[in-house]
Amino acid sequence: MAPEIVKKEDLIFPHEQPPHLSNEPHFRRVWQHYREHTFRLKFAQLIDGEGVTQADADAFNRFVGMNGSPAFNIYIMARAGKMDHMKDDQGFQATMRVLAAMGFDTMEFTIKSSKPLEEQFWEQFDGMYELTETEMKSDLELFVTDPNNRSKVEALIASRQAQLD
């Protein structure tokens, strides 16, 4: 490698890399549920800690759709200036304030990647909150409430662990 092209601070050594998450579809679905569960917890902590007003929290809920799976595509596109008509929208403004209070105002998104914007958001979320498979396993009973489904997920995680060992 040419030192003038690749700088030392841009290199990541193998022991510094975060653990690789499985691309197996069932695992990814559980992982997304864990992400959303963690996001809801952090959001609730922000409201309880009075980091945002209740009006902003309600507007954020409506804008992002916290009743189901939260969707951040419109927020990301509006923040990137792709939806100029949203800049004066109350829901968008409340979402900007709430996510800034959560520390997400530093996130960067690129349209030059084949990775969907929503997936870019969630990957940065994983890094910000340092989500791990071990933590997911310990929180499993909080977001997978059906015992039958929980045993299936535990078996899925155990089979993945056996593959890694």
Phi, psi and omega in degrees: 000143179273122183298335180283343180264314181248116180272153183300321182290346178271351181275145174239122180281154184305322181286347179267349182286142175291155180300142181284132176268145181294147174264006179298129188304319181293320177296317181298324178295315178296319179299319179294322175298320178295318177302310182295322176299314180296319179299315180298321177297313180296322178295317179295321178296323178295318179293314180296325179278005179058038176282339177221159178282159178295326178296318177295320180297318179294316179295321176299314179303316180290319184291316185271336180082053183289351179288330175247225174275125181297138180240123185251004183301313182296318177301313183296314181294321179292320179295327180280358178086013180277348180227075185301331181293346181273348188299334179259003180290132182298320179296319179294317179297318178295321179297319176300316181294317181295312182291329174294320178294331178276354178092013183270001180289349179267355180296144177237140181235148179232138176267001180271008179250152176279351180285129180302150182301319180299319179292325175299318178300309185292327177293321176291325176299314178305316181290320181296320182259005175050053179289137179228161178295326179296315178295322178299317181296321180287332179267004187306317182292345179278332183240352170242096189274334180284122182301324180295314179295322180297320179293325177295318179293319178298321177295321178298315180294320180295320179293324177294318179297322178295324178294324181287329182281000000 
